[in-house]
Amino acid sequence: MNAYTGNHLAQSIRKASLGRKDTPFIHHAGGETLSYGQFFANAERMAATLIDAGLQPGDRVAVQAAKTVAMLELYVGTVLAGGTFLPLNPAYTTSEIDYFLNDAAPRVFVCDPARTDDLAPVARAAGTSHLWTLGADGKGSLTDRRDTYAPGFHAVKRGPEDLAAILYTSGTTGRSKGAMLSHRALESNSQTLRALWRFTSDDVLIHALPIFHTHGLFVATNITMMAGGSLIFLPKFDADTIIREMPHATAMMGVPTFYTRLLEQPGLAQAARNMRLFISGSAPLLDETHRRWQAVTGHAILERYGMTETNMTTSNPYEGERRPGTVGFALPGVEIRVCDDSGAQLPQGEIGVLEVRGPNLFSGYWQMPEKTAEEMREDGFFITGDVTRIDSDGYLQIVGRAKDMIISGGLNVYPKEVESLIDAIDGVLESAVIGVPHPDFGEGVVAVVVPERGAELDVAQIMAPLEKSLASFKQPKKVIFVEALPRNTMGKVQKNALRKDYARLFSAQA
């Protein structure tokens, strides 16, 4: 029995490092190393700080700050103290933070010192009891308080169904929703992935992801702690640094942009020789990137699929074919089905909306019972909103988001089908297909295309292969060339921004 026993998630992330206090946990690119003993001692100090601030079980601890080890310590400290961790994107504006603080009503809010003047009035108006600071250098009033306490904190008892975190969705179709994540959801998902992806105490993971998101905070960090491995902890993605650190690592988790940029780096093949596993997620990986990566490094990228509400749901196999253009099979203990709008399961191979059931699921949306009920079936399946199909070999393919589906002349157009054909054209780096208002068809199909560096493309080169392969209603009414697609911090293309930019493209035809 240890000091974390009785706290469902905390005891799981601590178990592998018990008795190994001097084992390295976090390596900084500059050479400094933090041991497991030092990390958990600081997390315990964070927990004591929160308890002295009046934190009660379930209370929210919100943080909008740069990626630092201290922020990781605050996450674990919040779990130890029985609180609910609420990380917020550093890019959020003051008005967005105002919404989150009023909606979640955190007892504690931690922000960058440079934003205190703007955010202090917002926090006070929202009823937040304590406003502390944490800078990109890991210093601030939070760590000053932490350092006044001694380690040795006994974790507050929390069961599997108690909340460990709330993550807000992007809110592209309305108010942001707070997905409530239980100890059960986070613990079971990370343990499943640790076993499936064969993580052990010998692994060293390159961590260049942000930690306000499921991918970087829960998948990368929890799996490493549960395996007793270590992190090369980078403040952000930097291709040169990753190439330099890769010979000292065994695994990397990233978004597709990581891989496309690393492919431009000299020395990639040599640097990757010691690596065991490359994992990609958070946005679709182009088939071309998959093939080029394997040709250069000899490694097949393992693509997986998940979302805020489900944690990770599927994965390509560790052993066996990692099939480009797919996200693999359901994780052990997780059920998936492809359904029509009524919830009726469709035959294998047909396109429909993915539904998920399992211990990985969230507990509902914070203070939105009606929205929770709307997206959960009575039999416990969650309606993801992702349009998918399961191929003849059982691999799941993501076709697109239901909200991104285009209805042109009353007929459904799935953007992914058109994008796959465009992306295969010589000289095309990537594309995004959207629907915008059209006076005749309701929505007109528009292709936004990014050429490869130095490539010269015209509309005829894009349309020629599409005219041979697609029914006329699926073919773009307009082709637009741009230097880059708008993306969020996790690398997902922001189609809502494109739809807004080109909303009046066909208005002259009205």
Buried (B, 14 or more C-beta within 10 A) or exposed (E): EEBBEBBBBBBBBBBBBBEBBEBBBBBBBEEEEBBBBBBBBBBBBBBBBBBEBEBEEEBBBBBBBBBBBBBBBBBBBBBBBBBBBBBBBBEBEEEBBBBBBEBBBBBBBBBBBEBBEEBBEBBEEBEBBBBBBBBBEBBBBBBEBBEEBEBEBBBBEBEBEBBBBBBBBBEBEEEBBBBBBBBBBBBBBBBBBBBBBEBEEEBBBBBBBBBBBBBBBBBBBBBBBBBBBBBBBBBEBBBEBBBEBBEEBBBBBBBBBBBBBBBEBEEBEEBBEEBBBBBBBBBBBBBBBBEBBBEBBEBBBBBBBBBBBBBBBBBBEBEEEBBBBBBBBBBEEBEBBBBEEEBEEBEEEEBBBBBBBBBBBBBBBBEBEEBBEEBBBEEEBBBBBBBBBBEEEEBBBBBBBBEBBBEBEEEEBBBBBBBBBBBEBEBBBBBBBBBBBBEEBBBBBBBBBBBEEEEEBEBEBBBEEBEEEBEEBBBBBBBBBBEEBBBBBBBBBBBBBBBEBBEEBBEEEE
